[in-house]
Amino acid sequence: MKKRNWLLPVCAAFLLGACSDETAQEPEDTAQEQSAQTDVEDDVASEQSASEQSDQPDIEEQENAEEELGEQDAEQSAEPRYRINPQNSQVEPIGDANEQAVLITIDDAPDTYSLEMAKTLKELDVPAIFFVNGHFLDTDEEQQTLSEIHDMGFAIGNHTNTHVNLKQSTESVQQDEIVSLNEHVEAITGEEPKFFRAPFGVNTEFSKALAEEQGMVRMNWTYGYDFMEGYMEPEALTEIMINAPELNNGGNLLMHDREWTNEALPQIIEGLRDKGYEFVDPDEIEGI
Ligand SMILES: [Zn+2]
C-alpha cells in the first residue's frame, strides 16, 4: 500500500504534463503513456503491478483444468488459444497453448519505421499487433503503408485518431476518436481493428464500453522501455527488453515506431527466443 501511495503523485505528475498538445511525437509523449499504465483503469494497483503479478499461479490452474482439450485445437487457427486478462493486460493461455509466450505490440504506427519493423518481424516469423493512430493515415502513402502491414498478416489495433488523452476528452470526442479510426482502418484494409489500446493507457468508463461495443479487445501492456531515458538507443533497449524484471510468461510487450526500436528489434526477438519464449499470434487471441 505504501508503494502505491508513493507512486500516485508520480503518475499524476507525468500525466499533468501529458499530451494536451498531443501526440505521438517523441518519447516524451510515450513516457506519459508508460506512466499511465500505472494510472489506468478502475484499480490503479492491479494495473501498476502487472509485472509484479507476473508469477501468479492462475495460469497454471487454467492449464491443468483444460489440459484435455486436445491437440487438434492447435491446428485450428480460428480457435482462440489465448485471452487478454483485462486486469493486467497479460496474455493467458487457453487449453494447451504454450504458456511461455509473449505478445509483441508496436504503438504509434505507421509513422516512420513501422513498415520496416513489420518486414523484420515477418522475416523472423513473429506475429504482432500494430496499434495505429489516425493522424498517421492521412496521405495515400501512409494508407498504402498500413495496407502493406495488414497484408503481411499483422493485426491492426486502434490507438485513436489523434492520440488524445481520453480522460480529458468529452464523450463525443472519445466517440469520434475511436469510431472514426475504426472506419478509416476498415476502409483501408477491409477489416476493422480487433484490439484497442488507449493513448497513455488512459481509459474512461465511456471508452471502455465503446471499445467493447465496437467489438475490440482492450489492453494496456506489461512493460515497455523505448520511450524512457537511457533506453532510447538499440543496445540498452535490447538488453532491457530481454532482461526486464517484468518479463514473464504472457507478457504484453510495448514497443513503438521509433528508430532505435526498429534497430533493436531483431536482437530483441532473438534474445527472447533464446530464453525460450514464443510469440502469441493475435489471430489466436479470444475476441469479445
Ligand atoms: Zn501511443
Boltz pocket constraint, residues with backbone or C-beta under 6 A from the ligand:
constraints:
  - pocket:
      binder: B
      contacts: [[A, 24], [A, 30], [A, 33], [A, 107], [A, 108], [A, 159], [A, 163], [A, 198], [A, 199], [A, 200]]
      max_distance: 6.0
